[in-house]
Amino acid sequence: SQTPKQKESLKTAANYPLRLMQEAEFINKTEEIEKERGKQYGHIWLSHKQIGEQFRVVLSAYYGKDLPAIPPHICAAMLLGLKLMRSVTPVGKFQEDDFLDMFNYLDFTKRMDPKNPEATDEDLGKHGE
């Protein structure tokens, strides 16, 4: 006879292929979203640089002083925070879109971080220079 822990372990192992398939579908959805948004808003680095500049302008006006630029990877991290808060807000319903976007913003934050040794020139806005 198996212990409850052994039974649970077998159940988890049996579901592993399904989970891998679901994770692959999730990754495919995030890649599709990145491509669609790229067509709509342009290159990730440039888009986040422009959004960061708008954040900087608003915050500079609010604080009454000229603040430094908000780097694209920090902008992506701020948008990740926005999506995180939306996902845990008790108002409204579950939105898978929040989780797909969080995954992408987390990925963008990592890819555009100038301290990331794996960041490509394109990730760092050096495409076409």
C-alpha positions in Angstrom: 0.0 0.0 0.0 1.2 3.5 -0.8 1.4 6.4 1.6 -0.6 9.6 0.8 2.6 11.3 0.0 3.6 8.6 -2.5 0.2 8.7 -4.1 0.4 12.5 -4.5 3.9 12.2 -5.9 2.6 9.7 -8.6 -0.3 11.9 -9.4 2.0 14.9 -9.8 4.3 12.9 -12.1 1.4 11.7 -14.2 0.3 15.3 -14.7 3.8 16.5 -15.6 3.4 16.1 -19.4 0.1 18.1 -19.3 1.7 20.8 -17.2 4.6 21.1 -19.7 2.1 21.4 -22.6 0.2 24.1 -20.7 3.5 26.0 -20.0 4.4 25.7 -23.7 1.0 27.1 -24.6 1.5 30.0 -22.1 5.0 30.8 -23.6 3.6 30.7 -27.1 0.8 33.2 -26.1 3.4 35.6 -24.5 5.5 35.4 -27.7 2.4 36.1 -29.9 1.6 39.1 -27.6 5.1 40.4 -27.9 5.0 40.2 -31.7 1.5 41.8 -31.9 2.5 44.7 -29.5 5.7 45.1 -31.4 3.7 45.8 -34.6 1.4 48.1 -32.8 3.9 50.0 -30.6 7.4 49.5 -32.1 10.6 48.1 -30.7 10.4 47.1 -27.0 13.4 49.2 -26.0 12.2 52.3 -27.8 8.7 51.9 -26.6 9.7 51.6 -22.9 12.2 54.5 -23.3 9.3 56.6 -24.6 6.9 55.5 -21.8 9.7 56.1 -19.2 10.1 59.6 -20.6 6.4 60.3 -20.1 6.6 59.0 -16.6 9.6 61.2 -16.0 7.7 64.3 -17.3 4.7 63.6 -15.1 6.8 62.9 -12.0 9.0 66.0 -12.6 6.0 68.2 -12.8 4.5 66.6 -9.6 7.8 67.1 -7.7 8.6 70.4 -9.2 12.1 69.5 -10.3 13.7 67.9 -13.3 14.1 64.2 -12.6 16.6 61.9 -14.4 15.5 59.7 -17.2 13.8 56.4 -16.3 15.6 53.6 -18.1 13.6 51.2 -20.3 14.2 48.2 -18.0 13.0 50.2 -15.0 9.9 51.3 -16.9 9.2 47.7 -17.7 9.6 46.8 -14.0 7.1 49.6 -13.1 4.6 48.2 -15.6 5.2 44.7 -14.1 4.2 46.2 -10.8 1.1 47.7 -12.3 0.0 44.3 -13.7 0.9 42.6 -10.4 -1.4 44.9 -8.4 -4.2 44.4 -11.0 -3.9 40.7 -10.6 -4.4 40.7 -6.8 -7.1 43.5 -6.6 -10.3 42.0 -5.2 -12.4 44.1 -7.6 -13.2 42.6 -11.0 -12.6 39.1 -12.4 -9.6 37.0 -13.1 -7.8 38.2 -16.2 -5.3 35.8 -17.8 -4.0 38.8 -19.8 -2.5 40.2 -16.5 -0.4 37.1 -16.1 0.7 37.0 -19.7 1.7 40.7 -19.6 3.5 40.2 -16.2 5.6 37.4 -17.8 6.5 39.7 -20.7 7.3 42.7 -18.5 9.5 40.5 -16.3 11.2 39.2 -19.4 11.6 42.7 -20.8 13.0 43.9 -17.5 15.7 41.2 -17.6 16.5 41.6 -21.3 16.9 45.4 -21.2 18.9 45.5 -18.0 22.3 46.9 -19.0 23.9 44.8 -16.2 22.6 41.6 -17.7 25.5 39.9 -19.4 23.1 38.0 -21.7 21.5 41.2 -23.0 21.9 41.7 -26.7 22.6 45.0 -28.5 19.0 44.9 -29.7 17.7 44.4 -26.1 19.8 47.5 -25.1 18.5 49.7 -27.9 21.6 49.4 -30.0 19.9 48.0 -33.0 20.6 49.8 -36.1 23.4 51.9 -34.6 
